[in-house]
Amino acid sequence: MATPTETVELLVGGKTHAGWERYEIDADLLTPADAWHFTLGPVDGVWPAAVVAGALAEVRVGGDTVLTGRIDEICLTVDKRAHTLSISGRDGAAILVDCSAPIFVRRQVDLAEVMASVVRPLGITKQRIDAAAVRTREKINVEPGDTAWQVLANAAEANGLWPWFEPDGTLVVGGPDYDAPEVASLIMRLSGAENNVLALTLRRSIAERYSHWTVLGQTHGTEREQGKHGIGALKTDPEMVAIAYRPKIEVDHESDNVGVAEDRAEKHLRDARLHGYTLTAIVRGHRIDAPGMPGHGKLWTPGQRVRLVSEPHGIDAPLFLLGRKFTGGRNDGARTELTLKEDRQWVVKAHPHKRKHRRGKHGIGTGQVGNGGEIK
């Protein structure tokens, strides 16, 4: 059974609902639209009238708001043994992921103006930019089919930033704070002394890592300057060089000078290393329980930094909390799954998205962030 500080509640229509058979609450800095899923049985066979698809909802843990958004889906299952209601939803990023951005062309715009033009029409009024300064872009061209999230992410990335939503529904565009103090110590010793980690999995992979990453670009001619071809940059990963020769070449039409090409090659190597090293820790409860630590009593939240000491894995180092998942239910204890990455490895390099080539054979792959919102 969950303790009062870990009781999971869903606030809909001014009323709170709890006592879930099972729940999952996800959050990840790299995955837009944090999601949640609850399962419960009926109370006296009566379902809350306000709990409908599309309703505004707030998820709380021990009275603390975890996320705000809307109910996406409700599924009612009835059989001879039980009636089961499943409720799923996402946070404020859901509408940006699902919906198209307004179509417009504008010159000399900064990040705040892009945010106002793209997200405000979709009902997102609470916004904040956590950056000392942002760039004014020469031009932004939003084409039909570009989602609001694609345009926002491209505009943020062009400033070396990244968007996410805070629990209260505020849209924040910023970056990781690697100077923040470590909020907890996760311990797994062979003797069992002071252990507070139930399970710890280290995954290493070279499937998406390369020893040499080359980015080739070009710039088109203008009235003032001639076009340039043969723009390129090469970055090497020393760790992979020692393992095997694994070259990768990317043609990036947005790398119109050597500096941008170098940034892209460096970011590719960083991203590959980020994906190639993951620690997954399972801990009891949903709150940081290390007395004397800065985060004591706070909920686990992506963006925190922790110290991991694991004798079986030979690790004693600070790590970055990229994602977390709360799980539990009526007959299950509260647990939190922490997704940990190497500290100071996730970076967002400034990258101007211009997309001179439309989607298709010569366009940017649909699996990448830079799909839409032409920004010069």
Secondary structure, DSSP 4 states (H G I P E B T S, - for coil): ---GGG-EEEEETTEEE---SEEEEEEETTSSS-EEEEEE--BTTB--TT--TT-EEEEEETTEEEEEEEEEEEEEEE-SS-EEEEEEEEETTHHHHHSBPPPEEEEEE-HHHHHHHHTGGGT---EEE--S--PPEEEEEEPTT-BHHHHHHHHHHTTT-EEEE-TTS-EEEE---TTSPEEEEEEE-TT-TT---SEEEEEE--TT--SEEEEEEEE---SSS--EEEEEEEEE-HHHHTT---EEEEE-TT--SHHHHHHHHHHHHHHHHHHHEEEEEEEESSB---TTSTTTTPBP-TT-EEEEEETTTTEEEEEEEEEEEEEEETTEEEEEEEEEEETT------------S-SSTTS--TTSS--S-EE-
